[in-house]
Amino acid sequence: MTELELQQYLLCEYPQENTRCEWKEFKNLKNSFCGNEKDDVISYVSAIANMEGGHLVIGVHDRTLEIVGTDTYNYDRQKAILRLTERCVNLSTEGLDIDEFITDDTNRKVWVIHIPKHLPKRPVFAHNKAWQRIEDSLVEMTAERMSAILDKPIFSETDWSAQIVFDATIDDLNEVAIAKARMMFKKVHSRIPEAEVNAWSAETFLRKCGIMKNGGITRAAIILLGKYEAAFKLRPAVAQVTWTRRNEKQDVVDYEHFTVPFILTVDEILSKIENLTMRKMPGGTLFPDTMKQYDDYTIREALHNCIAHQDYTMQQRINFAENPTYLYYSNAGSFIPGTLENALTNEEPQAYFRNECLCRAMVDFNMIDTVSRGIKKMFNEQWRRHFPMPDYEIDAKNRKVSVRIYGNEINKQYTNLLKTNDSLTLWDCISLDAVQKGRTIHEDFAQDLLNRGLIEGEAPDYTISLGVAKATRQLQGYTRQKGLDKEKIKQMILQYLKNAGTDGAKRDSIYEYVKDVMPQVKTHEQQLRLLGDILSALSADKLIYAKGRIWFLKE
């Protein structure tokens, strides 16, 4: 859209500044994203989150909403969200998102950061201080507001799984499921004498696990132990896993729906997988003689995580798709740790769960743990097998989390690099894997890999270094990922506009002409931003000019 159209859109969607909306110029995010306290992005995010949540519009005049544009430095949407969760302590990821707009006529960029409300009893901090907005001022949080947040009950209507199903009784639970739950409970709680656990009635056992309260059956009990028909008592919530098998063309060739009791049906779901035995793996004795395509722990942990952390109020199924070379899982709801980096680096147990009652029961039944080691163990298993790392896709806007577990190599040469280079750490493998797939990596890890000669380029567009590419025979892929130099792309654009003559060309037409020589490691949006930067540079050098949306060569 044009600058005028964007301004009209923003005025319609965010018509005035208040406790839920802030307009800020922030012409350059290099120093203003995490800069001076009370006058940077993270301070305003803290303030808005500590009220009712809302929006921060960046790149506009703070009184008129006139578009001035912002230089986002080396931040893209994913990196900015990661930095916000790192620097804003207690910031929820559920609803945290960024919309980016670039005007077609003036190439000015505007960001709208959508900020979720603070969690119960958890004020959001920036610069080790909690902020709030009072009229037009950003101030440290008042004692009154702090008390209001800290006194807010955590469990009042927040844990969906802990709620009692009013018309359910113990007869709605599956006896075989209860028996298995009791068996797993004894393994987890080995300090409790087995005879004592065996002597508990079913009601006592369920109360001990927290899924039966005052004679009432919780939703968590139905999900894990309920009879098939008991799932209907959870409506409108959906307690269902849909398994599909797809061929190389992504056509569905088989499918089945599974429901409660999940403590039993998980085994049925996983039995559907064609977990092939792989033989004659490359690398001599470094691999076993035989190996399953997928590690049993990894595929079970991923499915249990979907069940435990599904947002059942969104009325969606859990999806589990089997593809020829990877398994795909997805569940509704935000990613509780915020980012994958948080999940892998956090040494403390997760402090908050969406379905606290359900998660605690699954811990008792040895289905998950709550000390934040499950996801990291999945990555370690893939590293041990020299397979690609799991791919997590965290869609904050649509509140969806998905993961791909690969059952094949990246390629033989690259696998051999992982096997023979003893200096690589788990984070090295994760970072190199992300670079191979064209994804953003943390600047600290990037700098380390740059210093060691494993990658090259500039943030956020790194590629596997030429030396590694040659060593692993990936020179063709390296060249495609890196693309042509900017100067060569500039010459192509000048020649294209020269051929266009007095007709000129729109940016879309120019993009179609140069897209095949642009860095393939970049996303479509990143390529468009790169093209916009190149056009702006050519315009600043007075080599081209624009009339409306049409670009012309300057004679």
N, C-alpha and C positions, 0 to 999 in steps of 0.2 A: 504494500500500500504506500501511497505518497505520504509526505510529512504532514500535510493538512489532514488527510484521512486518518492517520495514526493519532493526531492530536484530538480529533473529534471522537475517535473510539475511546481514548483514555478518559476524556471528559465525561463520556457516557458511562463507562464502567467504574471510574474512580473519581467522582465529581468533586469531592472536597476532602481536605485533610482533617483527620480526627484521630481518636485513639486506635482506630482500625486501619488507617491509611496514612501514608507519609509520602510526600514528593521530595526528591532530592536530586541535585544536579550531579554530584560526584563525576566530574568530567573524566577522571582517570582512576581506575580501581587498583592500580599498582600500589598506592599508598593509602587509599581510603577504604579498602575492603577490611583490612585488619590494621588500622592505623592508630590515631589518637583516640583514647577513650572518650565517649560522649559525642564524638564527631566522626564516626565511621559506620560502615554497614552493619557490623556485628552488634554495635551498641543499639542501633535502631531495631534490629531483629529481636534482640533481647527485650526491648521495651514493648514492642507490639505483641510478642508472644506472652509477655507477663500480664497483658490485659485480656483481650478476647481473641487474639490472633488477628490477622489481616493481611495487608499488602504494603510493600515498599516499592515505589516506582522510581527507577533510577535513570537519569539521562534527560530530565525535564526541569524547567525552571520551577522553583519551589513555591511560586505564588500564582503563576499563570498557566502552568503545564505546557509552556512553549517547549518544543523539542530542541534540545541543545546537543544531545547525543552523549554517549560515554565510551571511553576506551576501556574495554574489559581486560586489557593487558593480556596475560596468558590464561585467563579463566575461561572455561567453557561451562555449560550448564552442570555437567557431572562434577567437575573439579570444584566449582563454586559451592555446590550442595555439600560435598565432602568437607570443604573448609569450614562451612557454617556449622556442621555437626561436630567438627573438631574444636572450634573456638567458642561456640555457644553451648556451655555445659547445660545438660538436661533438655536441650532442644529436641522435641519429638520430630520424627521423620514422616509421621502420618499426615499427609497434606502439604509437606514441604516441597516446593517446586519452583521453577523459574521459567517464565515465558520470555522469549527474546524476539524483538521486532527490529527489522532493518528497513529503513525507508528506501523506496526504489529510486526516488529522484535525487536525494541528497546523501544517501548512504550513511545515515545517522542511526546509531544503535540505541535501543531502549530496553532495559530489563524491568520485568515485574516479578518481584520475589513474593511468593505466596507463603505466608508464615502461619503455622498451626498454633493453637492456644497451648499454653503450658499444661503439663500433666498434673494431676492432683498431688499436692504437697511438694511440687518440684519447680520452684522458680527458675527461670532461665538466666544464666550468668554470662557476661562478656567482660573481659578484663578483670575477672574475679569480683565483679559487682553485678547486682541485679538492677535493671533499669526499668523505668516506666515513663509514660508521657503524661504530663499534666498541662492541659491547654496546649500552648505552642512550645512548651519547654520539655526537653529530655532531662530527667533528673534521676538520681539514685532512688531506688524503691523506698517508699515510706514504710515505717513500722506497721502502719495500719494495713497497707496492701500486702506486706509480707505475711502478716498474721492471717489474712484472709486466704492466702494460698496455702500456707502451712496447716491451717485448720480444716481444709477441705478434705472430706473423707475419701479414702482411696477406693473402698469397695462398694460405695453406694451406687448401684446400678452400672458399675463399670465392667465387672467380670461376668460376661454373658454365660460362661460355662458353669458358674456357681449358682445360677438361679434354679429354683425348684420348679419342676414340671408338675403343675397342680393336679393333673389327672393320672399321674404315673404311680405305680406301686412296685414293690419288689418282684411281683409276678411279670413285670415287663422286661426283666433282665434275664439273660441267657445263662442257664446253670453251668454249661460247659465253659463259657467265658469267665464266669466267676471263679470256677475251679482253676483255670489257667492263671487268672489274676492272683489268686492266693498262692499258687506255686511260684510265680515270679516274685511276689512280695517276700516270700521266705528267702529267696536268693539275695534280694537287695538288703533285707534286714536280717542278716544271719545272726545278729546278737540276740534277737528275740527267740527263745526256745521254740523249736518247730512244733512241739506238742501244744504249746500255748496257742499258737496261731491256728492249729487244726481244731482247737476246742472252741474257737470263736464261732458264733452263729454268723450266717450271711449278713444279717443286719449289723452286727458288731464289727465285722470285717470292713464293710462299706463305710461305717462311721470312722473307723480308724484311718481309712484312706481319704476321708474328707469329702466323699461323693454322695453321702447320705446324711441329711441334717434334720434333726427333730422329726424323724420318720418320713421325711420327704426325699424324693429321688431327684438328684440334680441333672442338668443337661449333660454334664461330663460323664455321669454314670450311663446315660443312654448312649452316648457316642462310643464309649469304650466297651460296654457290656450289654447293651440293649438288644432285645430280640428284633428281628427284621421289621416287624410291623410297628415297633415302638418308635422307629425313626419318624413316623408320621406325626407323632406328638411334639416334634421339634418345629413343625411348620410355623412360619414360612421359611425358617432356616433350612438349608440343604446339607445333609450329612451324607455325602456321596463322593466316591472316587470313580472317575471314568478312565478306563484303560483303553488305549487304542494302539494298534500296530500299523505302521506305515511302511510302504516300500520306498525304493530309491526316488520315485517320482512324487513322493509325499501323498500318495493315494492311501486312504484307509482300507486295509484288507481284513481287519478283524477288530472287534471292540467288545467291551462288556462293562456294565455298571456294577459297582460294589457299594454296599452300605454297612450299617452297624450289624454286629459288634466289631469294631475295628481291631480289637485285640486279637480276633480270630481271622478276620477277612484280609488283614495285611499279608498273611502267609499265602492266601489264595491269589491275591493280586501279584505278588512277586513270583509265584509259580508260573505265571503266564509268560514271563520273560524267557526268550531263547538265549540264555547266557552261555554262549558257545565256548568250548574248550579250545584255546589257542595253542598251537604247537610250533616248534622250530622258530622260536622268537630270536631275533637278531641279537648278537652280542655274546655268544658263547655261554660261559658259565655264569655270567652276571644275571641272567634270567633263569627261572625254573624251567624244567623240561616242558611242563604244561602250565597253563594259566587260564583262568576263567576270563571272559571278556570284561566282566564287571566284578568288582570286589563286593562281596556279600554285605559287609558292614556299610559300605558307602551307599548302596542302593536302598538298604533298609532305613538308614539314618535320614536320607533325603525325604523318603515318604513319611516317616514318623514326624519329621519337622513340619511337613505340610499339614498333617492332621492336628498337631499341637498348636500351630500358630495361625491356622486359617481364621479369617474373620467371618464367622458363620452368619453374622447379621447382614452381610452383603448378598446372601442367597445365591451363591455360586458354587459350582462343583470344584473339587480338586481334580486337576488334569494330570494324567501320567501317560506319556506317549513314548512308545518304543520305536525307534528309528534304526536303520541298518547299522549306524556307527555311533549312535549316542542315545541316551535316555533323557527325556524332557519332563520336568515336574513344574507345576505352577499352582499357587494358592492365592486366594484373595486376602488383602490386608497389607499394611505397611511392613517393612523389614524392621523388627524391633531393635536390633543393635544400631540401626541408623545407616551404617555403611559396612561393606564387606571388610574393610580394613579394621573397623572397630571389633568385628566378630573374631578376626584372626589375631589381633594384638591384645585384646582385653584380657588381663590376667585375673580379673575378679569375676565372680558369678554374675550373670545378668540380673539387674536389680528389679526389672519390671517385666511382666508377661501379660499379654492380652488376655489369655485364658488361664489365669493363675490356677484355678481349681483343676482344670483338665491337665495342665502341665505337671502339677504336683502328683496327680494320680499316675500319669505316664512314667514319672520317675519311680514311683513305688512299684510299678509293674515292669520295670527294666526296659522301657521303650525309648526313653531319652534320658539325658542328664541335664543338670542345670548349672554346670560349672564351666560352660562356654568352651567345651573342648570338642564337641561333635563336628562342627564345620571344619575346624582346623585339622581334625583327624582325617576327614574326607580328602582334604588337600594333600596331606602327607601320604595317604594311600596312593593317590594318583601319581605323586612324585616318585614314590617307591617303585611303582610300576612303569615309570618313565612315559606316562601318557599325558595328554594335555590336561591342564588344570580345569576344574569345574568352572563353568561360566554362569555367574549370577547376574540376572537382570532385575534391577530394583526400580520399578515404575511407581514413583511417588504420586504422580498425578492421578493415575488410574487405580492406585492402591493394589498393586499386584507384584508378587515376587515369583520369579521363575529361575530354574537352574538346569543346566545341561551337564550330564555326566558322560564323558567320552569313553568309548570302548575300542579306540583305535589310536594309532600313532599320529603325530604331526607329520613326520616323514622319517625314514630310516636314518638319514644322515643327522637330522636334528636330534632324534632319540639318542644316537650314539654320543652326541655332544653332552647331553644330560647325564649319560651313564659314565662317561670317562672323565669329566671335569669334576674332581672332588672338591673344588673350592666353592662350588655353587651352593647357596643356601636355599631354603624353601622360598624366601622372598625373591631371591634371584630368579628362580624358576617361574614364580607367579608373574614377575615383572616381564621377563623375556617372553613368556607365553602371551601376556597382554599385548606386548609390542607386535608379536607375530600376527595377532588378530586385529590390530589397528585400534586398540583401546588406550585410554589415558592411564598413565601411571603416576604415582606420587613423585614430586620433584626431588625429594631426598633420595629415593631409590634410583631415579633417573640419573642424578648427578653421580652416584656411585658407579652405575653401569657405564656411564660415559667415561669416567676416570679409568675404568678397567678395560676400556676398548670393546665392550660387548654391544653397545648401541651407539648411534650417532644421530645428529640432527638437532633441532631446536624445539623447545616445549611449545605445544604439546605433541608435536608431530615427529616422534622418534621412529627410527627404523633399526632393525638389526644391522650392525656395522658391516661394512664391506668385507672386513677380514673374516668375521664369523660367517657371512654369507658365502664367501669363497670356500671356507673350510668345510661348510656343510652343503656345498653345491646348491645354493639357493640364489645364485646371481640373477637369474631371470626374475624371480619374485622380488628380490631386493630392488631391482631397477624399476619394476612396476610400482612398488610401494612408495619409493622416493619421488618419482615423477620428475619432470623437467625443472630446471632452475627457473626462478621468477623472471630473469632477464630474457630467457628464451620464450617464455609464455608471453611476455610483453611484446616481443617482436612478432609473434603469431597474431596477437590482437591488432597490432598496427597494420599488418598486412591484410587482415580480414576487413578492417574498417576502410582501408584504401580500396579494396575490391568493391566494398559496399557503396562507395562514392557518396553522392548526394542523398541516397536513401537512408544511410546510416544503419544502425543495428541496435536492437534492444539487448539488455543484459542476458536474457534467456537464450537468445540466438548466439551470442558470444560464448556463453557457457557450453552450449551444444558443440561448438567448434573446438573448444580447448579441453573438454572434460576428460578425454582419453589420455591426455598427457599430464593431467594434474595428479598430485600424490594420491594413490589409491588407498593409502592408509587413512585418509581423511574421510569423514562421513559426507553425505551430500550437502548438509548444511554448512559444514566446515569448508568444503570446496567453494560454495557460494560466497562465504565470507572472505576467503582468500582472493577470489575473483574481484570482489568489491574493493578490497585493499589495493589490488593491482590497478584497477580502473581509477581509483582515487589518486594513486601515485602518478599515473600517466597524465591525469588532469592537472595535478599540481606542477608537473613538468611542462605544462602547456603544449602537450602533444595531441591531446584529444579534448573534446568538450561535450556537454550534454545539453539537449533541448528537451525538457520534460523527461521522458523515459528513453529517448533515443540518443545514442552516442555517435559522434562524428569525428573523423580525423581532421586535425587542425592543419590548414594549408600553410 
